[in-house]
Amino acid sequence: MPRPKSQAAKNTAKLSLYIPPSKGGMEVLTKLRKLARAKDRSVNYLVVEAILQYLKREERKQAKRS
């Protein structure tokens, strides 16, 4: 019988990420793993933080244009 999902699991957004070879491909992932180990964080944590910072920066740019 399947285990019921926790509230946190129900509210978790998932994203699959493809890094094309032209943008660094596996080298980017290798660098992320190395940085994650050095910071004692997960690759997921680093990627989420980068996305949030990017969104914040872009939203500020848009607000200035409006």
ChimeraX attribute file (.defattr): number of C-alpha atoms within 10 A of each C-alpha:
attribute: neighborCount
match mode: 1-to-1
recipient: residues
	/A:1	3
	/A:2	4
	/A:3	5
	/A:4	8
	/A:5	9
	/A:6	8
	/A:7	8
	/A:8	8
	/A:9	9
	/A:10	9
	/A:11	9
	/A:12	8
	/A:13	7
	/A:14	6
	/A:15	6
	/A:16	4
	/A:17	7
	/A:18	8
	/A:19	12
	/A:20	10
	/A:21	10
	/A:22	6
	/A:23	9
	/A:24	11
	/A:25	12
	/A:26	13
	/A:27	12
	/A:28	14
	/A:29	13
	/A:30	13
	/A:31	12
	/A:32	17
	/A:33	17
	/A:34	13
	/A:35	15
	/A:36	17
	/A:37	12
	/A:38	9
	/A:39	10
	/A:40	9
	/A:41	12
	/A:42	14
	/A:43	18
	/A:44	12
	/A:45	11
	/A:46	16
	/A:47	14
	/A:48	12
	/A:49	12
	/A:50	12
	/A:51	12
	/A:52	12
	/A:53	12
	/A:54	12
	/A:55	12
	/A:56	12
	/A:57	11
	/A:58	12
	/A:59	12
	/A:60	11
	/A:61	11
	/A:62	10
	/A:63	8
	/A:64	8
	/A:65	7
	/A:66	5
